[in-house]
Amino acid sequence: MTHDEIFAKVRDVLVDALAVDEDEVTPEATLTSDLGAESIDFLDIVFKLEQTFGFKIEQGELFPDNVTQDPELVQNGRVTAAGMTRLKERLPHADFSKLESNPEVTKVGQIFTVGALVNFVERKLGQ
């Protein structure tokens, strides 16, 4: 499956799950800020990706669990250096450039772009 074919299927999943227009789903669009995804939507996105691509997504594999609850990862409302390293290890598909320049925990959602989902699917299909 090509990158463009994967993107088209991911776009279809997001259009369906988030009730957004196709033209809003660009590789740079963030799931939360740009497409309006909320926590319950992430469960639907995971389910639809599993159905569309025929693989299982383990809990925390695509989206991290309880990042803000772990004092090793977050202190004083900011992702720590150790936290950034662990997140990058756990989420190699995500784009950390914005979070690295401003590691406020409220900015963690910016790493989840449409492009990150496409990267995730490419990695899963390549395994």
Secondary structure, DSSP 8 states (H G I E B T S, - for coil): --HHHHHHHHHHHHHHHHT--GGG--TT-BTTTTT---HHHHHHHHHHHHHHHT----TTTSS-SSGGG-TTTEETTEE-HHHHHHHHHH-TTS--HHHHHS-BGGGGGGG-BHHHHHHHHHHHHH-
